[in-house]
Amino acid sequence: MDAINIHEAKTHLSRLVEQAANGEPFLIAKAGKPMVKVTALDAPSGQTVRRLGFLNGEIQVPDDFDRMGQAEIEQLFGL
């Protein structure tokens, strides 16, 4: 793994980040002492699209949803 001094990392940041994203991690060093390791993230590729409202019309929420089980809860807490 390559160690890059901090000045060079600032100068060539775009290229270095692109290399890290392509699986070539590197270290950033200050005065010869390694400070950080830059690696690619294991993040979703963006292929999966999350859609809001995809269950619209498929389920129904009861009007008393926020009061469901209220009697049982009051009984458990002695209210």
N, C-alpha and C positions, 0 to 999 in steps of 0.2 A: 504494500500500500504506500502510495506516494505521500510525502510530507511537503506541504507547500507553505512558504513563509507568509505571514499575514499581509504584507505589502503586495506580494504577487497575487494572493487570493483576491484582494480588493481590485487589482488591475484587471484580472481575468475571470471575474466572478461568473459571468454568464456562461463562458465556455466550461468552467469547472463544474458548475451546477448541472449543465447538460450532460457532462461525462458521468457525474454521480447518478443522475436519473437513468442513465443507460447501463448501470451496474458497475461502475468504476469508482468505488468510494475513495476518499482521500482524507488526510489529516491537515488541519491548519495549525501551524506552529508559530510561536512567538519567541524570538531569541533562541531558536533551536529546540524549544520545549513544546511538545505536542499539547495543544489546548482543546481542540474539538475534532470530532470525526463527522464527516459529511457523507451520508448514505441516502440512497433512494428510499422513499416511503412505500410501504405495502398498502397503498390506497386503492380504492375501487377505480377502475379504469374509466368510469363515466358511462359505460355501456348501459347500465341499469337506470331506467328512468322511473323516478318515483312520482306518482301522480296523486295530487290531492283530490279527494272526492271519488276515488275509484270504486267505492262501495255505495255510492249514491243510489238510493232506491232499493238496495239489497237488504238493508237492515233497518229496523225502526227502534228508536230510543223512546222508552215510555215517558210520558209527561211527568211522572213522579220519580224519575230516575234518581234525583238527589235526595229522596226520602225513602228509597227502598231499604227495607230491613230496619227502619227507624225504631220500631217497637222492640225488636230483639236487641238492638244495640243499647237502648235505654235500660232494658232489663239487665243486661250484662254489667252495665256501669251503675246500676242501682239508682237511676234517675227517676 
